[in-house]
Each structure stands twice: as structure tokens, then as C-alpha cells.
């Protein structure tokens, strides 16, 4: 099993490298921009797959967690704290003494002093985890469509907050978000000259998260989650702490969404209320269903293909309608996911059911 896992991950890495080299040789390196954005979105999708396919929870609020991460980081890294430093704020002085503030200038030449993206990242992830934990305690006691409606309500709340608050830019969102320097020479930014580097940064983040989840589902925790998904009452009777496993899985999935939100926001240089919209959450759920509820590989593959085609504008203004149509077709012919589709047996079963 370990050898098979290493082989498949090596194959995934090989595909990433081949795609990059292929775009260079064919003069289509501009595809790397959409591919990078796609990989960050896939990070959220595989986290949602863990919740839906293994813990048996349906969340329609993951765009909200994405927005919490993105908006928190964007707000902190675009906030000019120089006036607070000059007024004698002890907190800002402390951050400055530890080198946690970055100096820059505005487009008009005015001096700026902003919070370092690493601090914003830590705050964003911590805030997301705390909110997910606080939300999960009461909400995860619900099941089925009640749980879906509760998480949908959470997503709507986040959308209305970022849309209404001037601090978050209201309908315009937040722009001019600076790059996120992970290490010297490695910065998450949308600059064209760093397109290839950012492609590999996104790939490294996605593959790391993917490997983490693969190891998790093959561990004792994964077996417990499958038991909960199969028969929660039976799992509880066997001594599995179902409430704790469901809560921790929900929080982990929310953290994946927040990381995707932070990195994608710094890559694109901005975030808007549309990123927290309900249709975003519905789309993520649809992609997981299309790939297969309990298939990380399926969620990754379908997330990559469909997000890339959407970002390339292939579906135009019918984008949401196409996703809805695909979901209906999958539910009819391949309810276990498109990668598990056996065309002849599926058509035969469908004919029998008719």
C-alpha cells in the first residue's frame, strides 16, 4: 500500500512537471495562471471531500471559510499602521520591534507600514479554526438537510458581512493585496515574471495537503470516519467518539479552505464578495459529488478539470448552469462519481429503473 501511494504521488508530481514543460514548449505559459488558481481551489475541494465523503457531513458554507481566510489576510496586509506607530500604539511598536511590519510606499509615494503576510496568515488560519470549532459544536449535532441548511446559513452570514462592511471594501472587495513572501526568493504573487515559480508553489501546497489527507484516511482516524459515515449510531456504540471526530474533521476542512483563501488572495492581489457567495459553496459541493464523495483522487481530478475550464471562460455566462447540468447527469448515471463510472452497467441499471 505504501509503495502504491508513493508511486501515485510520484505520478502526480510528474504530471505537474510535464504540464509546465508542455506550456513552455508550446508557447502557452499563460495557462499557468489559471492552473495555479485552480490548484488553490482544489485545496479547498479535497478538504471538503474529507468532510462529505468520509465524515458524512454536507457543508454548504465552505466559501465562507475561504472568505474568512482571504479577507482577514487581505485586510491586515493592506492596513497602514504607520499612523498608529506614530501615535505611540504599544501593540504596533511591539510588532515593529520584532520585525513583523513591512515598509513600502503607495502609488503616490506616501510611506506605508503594513503587517507582514506571515502574521496575517497565522491570524487568518487561527480565526478560521476558532470559528469552525465554535460553529461545529452546535451545528454538527444536526444531520442530513438540516446540517446543509445550517452551514448554508453560515455562508450567507459571511457573504452579507463582507458585502456590507466598509472595512472589507463592501461590494468592491479589497484590492492591491501585496505578495506573500514564504521564503527568500519564494513569493506568492501574480507577477508574470514569477508565473512558473508560483505554479510550483501552488503544486507543492496542494500535493502536501493531498498527501496529508491520504495518510489521514489510511490511519485509525480514517477508519473511524468511514465507520461514522457508514453507520454513526453503530460507530458510537463501538466506542468511537463520533462528535469529536466530526468536529475535528470539520475544523481541518475549514483550515484547508482558509489556506486556499489566503494564498489565492495574495496570488490574484485581491478578493471580492463573490468569493463568499452561496453559488461558490454549491459549486464546491457539486465538484466533490462529481468526483465521488469518498474519492480524494476523483475530487482532485474533477476539481482540476472543471475549475480550469471555468477560469478559461469556456462556459461563458452559463457557467453555473453548466455545473448544475453536470451534477444532474452525474447523479443520474454515476452517483458514486465519474471515475467509478461503468458506462454499460450504468445504462443498463438506468434502463431497468425506468
C-alpha positions as CSV (number, residue, x, y, z in Angstrom):
1,X,0.0,0.0,0.0
2,X,2.8,2.4,0.9
3,X,4.6,1.6,-2.4
4,X,1.4,2.2,-4.4
5,X,0.8,5.5,-2.6
6,X,4.4,6.7,-3.3
7,X,4.0,5.7,-7.0
8,X,0.8,7.5,-7.4
9,X,2.1,10.7,-5.8
10,X,5.3,10.5,-8.0
11,X,3.0,10.2,-11.0
12,X,1.1,13.3,-9.8
13,X,4.4,15.2,-9.5
14,X,5.4,14.0,-12.9
15,X,2.2,15.3,-14.4
16,X,2.7,18.7,-12.8
17,X,6.2,19.0,-14.3
18,X,5.1,17.7,-17.7
19,X,2.3,20.3,-17.9
20,X,4.7,23.1,-17.1
21,X,7.2,22.0,-19.6
22,X,4.5,21.5,-22.2
23,X,3.2,25.0,-21.8
24,X,6.7,26.4,-22.2
25,X,7.4,24.4,-25.4
26,X,4.0,25.3,-27.0
27,X,4.2,28.9,-26.0
28,X,1.0,28.7,-23.8
29,X,2.6,29.5,-20.5
30,X,-0.3,31.9,-19.9
31,X,-2.2,28.7,-18.9
32,X,-0.1,28.5,-15.8
33,X,-2.0,31.4,-14.3
34,X,-5.4,29.6,-14.4
35,X,-3.7,26.3,-13.4
36,X,-2.2,28.0,-10.3
37,X,-5.6,29.4,-9.3
38,X,-7.1,26.0,-10.0
39,X,-4.7,24.2,-7.6
40,X,-5.6,26.6,-4.8
41,X,-9.3,25.9,-5.3
42,X,-8.5,22.2,-5.4
43,X,-7.0,22.5,-1.9
44,X,-10.4,23.6,-0.6
45,X,-12.2,20.8,-2.6
46,X,-10.1,17.9,-1.2
47,X,-10.7,19.3,2.3
48,X,-14.4,19.4,1.6
49,X,-14.2,15.8,0.2
50,X,-12.9,14.7,3.6
51,X,-15.9,16.1,5.3
52,X,-18.5,14.9,2.8
53,X,-17.1,11.6,1.7
54,X,-15.6,10.3,5.0
55,X,-17.3,12.0,7.8
56,X,-20.7,12.1,6.1
57,X,-21.3,15.8,6.6
58,X,-22.7,18.1,3.9
59,X,-21.3,21.7,4.2
60,X,-22.7,24.5,2.1
61,X,-20.6,27.1,3.8
62,X,-17.0,26.4,2.7
63,X,-16.9,29.5,0.6
64,X,-17.4,31.3,3.9
65,X,-14.3,29.8,5.4
66,X,-12.4,30.6,2.2
67,X,-13.5,34.2,2.5
68,X,-12.6,34.4,6.2
69,X,-9.0,33.4,5.4
70,X,-8.8,35.6,2.3
71,X,-10.4,38.7,3.7
72,X,-8.5,38.5,7.0
73,X,-5.2,38.3,5.3
74,X,-6.1,41.0,2.8
75,X,-7.3,43.4,5.4
76,X,-4.3,43.0,7.6
77,X,-1.7,43.3,4.9
78,X,-3.3,46.3,3.3
79,X,-3.9,48.2,6.5
80,X,-1.5,51.1,7.0
81,X,-0.4,51.0,10.7
82,X,2.1,53.9,10.4
83,X,-0.3,56.4,12.0
84,X,-0.8,54.0,15.0
85,X,3.0,53.7,15.3
86,X,3.4,57.5,15.3
87,X,0.7,57.9,17.8
88,X,2.5,55.6,20.2
89,X,0.5,52.4,20.0
90,X,2.3,49.8,22.1
91,X,1.0,46.9,20.1
92,X,2.3,48.3,16.8
93,X,5.6,49.2,18.5
94,X,5.9,45.6,19.7
95,X,5.3,44.2,16.2
96,X,7.7,46.7,14.7
97,X,10.4,45.8,17.2
98,X,10.2,42.1,16.2
99,X,10.4,43.0,12.5
100,X,6.8,41.9,11.9
101,X,5.9,45.0,9.9
102,X,6.9,45.8,6.3
103,X,7.6,49.2,5.0
104,X,6.6,50.3,1.5
105,X,5.2,53.3,-0.4
106,X,1.9,53.9,-2.1
107,X,1.4,54.6,-5.8
108,X,1.6,58.3,-4.8
109,X,4.9,57.9,-3.0
110,X,3.4,58.1,0.5
111,X,5.1,55.9,3.2
112,X,3.2,52.8,4.3
113,X,3.8,50.4,7.2
114,X,1.9,47.1,6.9
115,X,1.6,43.9,8.8
116,X,3.8,41.1,7.5
117,X,1.8,38.5,5.5
118,X,3.0,35.6,7.7
119,X,1.4,37.3,10.7
120,X,-1.8,37.8,8.7
121,X,-1.6,34.2,7.6
122,X,-1.4,32.9,11.2
123,X,-4.2,35.2,12.3
124,X,-6.4,34.1,9.4
125,X,-5.9,30.4,10.0
126,X,-6.4,30.7,13.7
127,X,-9.5,32.8,13.3
128,X,-11.0,30.3,10.8
129,X,-10.2,27.3,13.1
130,X,-11.9,29.0,16.1
131,X,-15.0,30.0,14.1
132,X,-15.2,26.5,12.6
133,X,-14.8,25.0,16.1
134,X,-17.5,27.3,17.6
135,X,-19.8,26.7,14.7
136,X,-19.2,22.9,14.6
137,X,-20.1,22.3,18.2
138,X,-23.9,23.0,17.8
139,X,-24.2,22.6,14.0
140,X,-22.7,19.1,13.7
141,X,-25.4,17.7,16.0
142,X,-27.7,18.1,13.0
143,X,-27.9,15.6,10.2
144,X,-28.8,15.5,6.6
145,X,-30.5,18.5,5.1
146,X,-30.7,20.2,8.5
147,X,-26.9,20.3,8.6
148,X,-26.8,21.5,5.0
149,X,-29.2,24.4,5.8
150,X,-27.3,25.4,8.9
151,X,-24.0,25.6,7.0
152,X,-25.7,27.4,4.2
153,X,-27.0,30.0,6.7
154,X,-23.4,30.5,7.9
155,X,-22.2,31.1,4.4
156,X,-24.9,33.7,3.8
157,X,-23.9,35.5,7.0
158,X,-20.3,35.7,5.9
159,X,-21.3,36.9,2.5
160,X,-23.5,39.7,3.9
161,X,-20.8,40.8,6.4
162,X,-18.1,41.2,3.7
163,X,-20.6,42.9,1.4
164,X,-21.9,45.4,3.9
165,X,-18.7,46.4,5.9
166,X,-16.6,49.3,4.7
167,X,-13.6,47.7,6.4
168,X,-13.8,44.8,3.8
169,X,-14.4,47.1,0.9
170,X,-18.1,46.4,0.6
171,X,-19.1,45.4,-3.0
172,X,-15.7,46.3,-4.4
173,X,-13.8,44.0,-2.1
174,X,-10.1,44.5,-1.3
175,X,-7.5,45.1,-4.0
176,X,-3.8,45.9,-4.1
177,X,-3.0,43.0,-1.7
178,X,0.8,42.6,-1.6
179,X,2.6,39.4,-2.4
180,X,3.2,36.8,0.3
181,X,6.9,36.1,0.8
182,X,7.0,32.5,2.0
183,X,10.8,32.3,2.0
184,X,13.5,34.5,0.5
185,X,13.0,34.1,-3.3
186,X,9.6,32.4,-3.0
187,X,6.8,34.9,-3.1
188,X,3.1,34.2,-3.8
189,X,2.3,36.8,-6.4
190,X,0.6,37.2,-9.7
191,X,3.6,38.9,-11.4
192,X,4.2,37.4,-14.8
193,X,7.9,37.0,-14.4
194,X,7.2,34.7,-11.4
195,X,4.5,32.7,-13.0
196,X,6.4,29.4,-13.2
197,X,7.7,29.7,-9.6
198,X,4.1,30.3,-8.4
199,X,2.9,27.4,-10.3
200,X,5.2,25.1,-8.5
201,X,4.4,26.8,-5.1
202,X,0.7,26.1,-5.6
203,X,1.5,22.5,-6.7
204,X,3.7,21.9,-3.6
205,X,1.0,23.2,-1.3
206,X,-1.7,21.1,-3.0
207,X,0.3,17.9,-3.1
208,X,1.3,18.4,0.6
209,X,-2.3,18.8,1.6
210,X,-3.3,15.8,-0.6
211,X,-0.6,13.6,1.0
212,X,-1.7,14.6,4.4
213,X,-5.3,13.7,3.7
214,X,-4.3,10.4,2.1
215,X,-2.3,9.4,5.2
216,X,-5.2,10.5,7.4
217,X,-7.8,8.4,5.7
218,X,-5.5,5.4,5.8
219,X,-4.9,5.8,9.5
220,X,-7.0,4.9,12.6
221,X,-8.8,8.3,12.2
222,X,-9.7,7.4,8.7
223,X,-11.2,4.1,9.7
224,X,-13.2,5.8,12.4
225,X,-14.5,8.4,9.9
226,X,-15.6,5.6,7.5
227,X,-17.4,3.9,10.3
228,X,-19.2,7.1,11.2
229,X,-20.2,7.6,7.6
230,X,-21.4,4.1,7.2
231,X,-23.4,3.9,10.5
232,X,-22.9,6.7,13.0
233,X,-25.0,5.0,15.7
234,X,-23.1,1.7,15.3
235,X,-19.8,3.6,15.4
236,X,-20.8,5.3,18.6
237,X,-21.9,2.1,20.2
238,X,-18.4,0.6,19.3
239,X,-16.8,3.3,21.4
240,X,-15.9,5.8,18.7
241,X,-16.2,9.4,19.8
242,X,-18.3,10.5,16.8
243,X,-18.8,14.0,18.0
244,X,-15.1,14.7,18.4
245,X,-14.1,13.1,15.1
246,X,-16.8,15.0,13.2
247,X,-15.8,18.3,14.8
248,X,-12.1,17.9,14.2
249,X,-12.6,16.9,10.6
250,X,-14.9,19.9,10.1
251,X,-12.2,22.2,11.5
252,X,-9.4,20.7,9.4
253,X,-11.5,21.1,6.3
254,X,-12.2,24.7,7.2
255,X,-8.5,25.3,7.7
256,X,-7.8,23.9,4.2
257,X,-10.4,26.4,2.8
258,X,-8.8,29.3,4.7
259,X,-5.3,28.4,3.5
260,X,-6.6,28.3,-0.1
261,X,-8.3,31.7,0.5
262,X,-5.2,33.3,1.9
263,X,-2.8,32.1,-0.9
264,X,-5.3,32.7,-3.8
265,X,-5.9,36.2,-2.5
266,X,-2.2,37.1,-2.4
267,X,-1.8,35.5,-5.8
268,X,-4.6,37.4,-7.5
269,X,-3.9,40.6,-5.5
270,X,-7.5,40.9,-4.3
271,X,-10.7,39.4,-3.1
272,X,-14.4,40.3,-3.6
273,X,-17.7,39.3,-2.0
274,X,-18.4,36.9,-5.0
275,X,-15.7,34.6,-3.5
276,X,-18.0,34.2,-0.5
277,X,-21.2,33.7,-2.5
278,X,-23.5,30.8,-1.9
279,X,-23.1,29.6,-5.5
280,X,-19.4,29.1,-4.8
281,X,-20.2,26.7,-2.0
282,X,-22.7,24.9,-4.1
283,X,-20.1,24.5,-6.9
284,X,-17.6,23.0,-4.5
285,X,-20.1,20.5,-3.3
286,X,-21.0,19.7,-6.9
287,X,-17.4,19.1,-7.8
288,X,-16.9,16.7,-4.8
289,X,-20.1,14.8,-5.9
290,X,-18.9,14.6,-9.5
291,X,-15.5,13.3,-8.5
292,X,-17.0,10.8,-6.0
293,X,-17.9,11.5,-2.4
294,X,-15.3,9.2,-0.9
295,X,-12.6,9.7,-3.6
296,X,-9.9,12.2,-3.0
297,X,-8.4,11.4,-6.4
298,X,-11.8,12.0,-8.0
299,X,-12.3,15.3,-6.2
300,X,-8.8,16.4,-7.2
301,X,-9.2,15.4,-10.8
302,X,-12.7,16.9,-11.3
303,X,-11.8,20.0,-9.4
304,X,-8.8,20.5,-11.6
305,X,-10.6,20.0,-14.9
306,X,-13.8,21.9,-14.1
307,X,-12.2,24.8,-12.4
308,X,-9.6,25.2,-15.1
309,X,-12.3,25.2,-17.9
310,X,-14.4,27.6,-15.8
311,X,-11.5,30.0,-15.3
312,X,-10.7,29.9,-19.1
313,X,-14.2,31.1,-19.7
314,X,-15.3,28.1,-21.7
315,X,-18.8,28.1,-20.3
316,X,-19.2,31.9,-20.5
317,X,-22.3,33.3,-18.8
318,X,-23.7,29.8,-18.5
319,X,-21.1,28.7,-16.0
320,X,-23.4,28.0,-13.1
321,X,-25.9,26.4,-15.4
322,X,-23.3,24.0,-16.8
323,X,-22.2,22.9,-13.3
324,X,-25.8,22.3,-12.4
325,X,-26.4,20.2,-15.6
326,X,-23.2,18.2,-15.0
327,X,-24.3,17.5,-11.4
328,X,-27.7,16.3,-12.5
329,X,-26.2,14.0,-15.1
330,X,-23.7,12.5,-12.6
331,X,-26.4,11.9,-10.0
332,X,-28.4,10.0,-12.7
333,X,-25.7,7.9,-14.3
334,X,-22.8,7.9,-11.8
335,X,-23.9,8.7,-8.3
336,X,-20.6,7.3,-6.9
337,X,-18.5,9.6,-9.0
338,X,-17.4,9.9,-12.6
339,X,-14.1,8.0,-12.0
340,X,-16.2,4.9,-10.9
341,X,-18.4,5.1,-13.9
342,X,-19.0,1.8,-15.8
343,X,-21.0,3.0,-18.9
344,X,-22.7,-0.2,-19.9
345,X,-23.7,-1.3,-16.3
346,X,-24.9,2.3,-15.6
347,X,-27.0,2.5,-18.7
348,X,-28.4,-1.0,-18.0
349,X,-29.3,-0.1,-14.5
350,X,-30.9,3.2,-15.6
351,X,-33.0,1.3,-18.2
352,X,-34.1,-1.2,-15.5
353,X,-35.1,1.6,-13.1
354,X,-37.1,3.2,-15.9
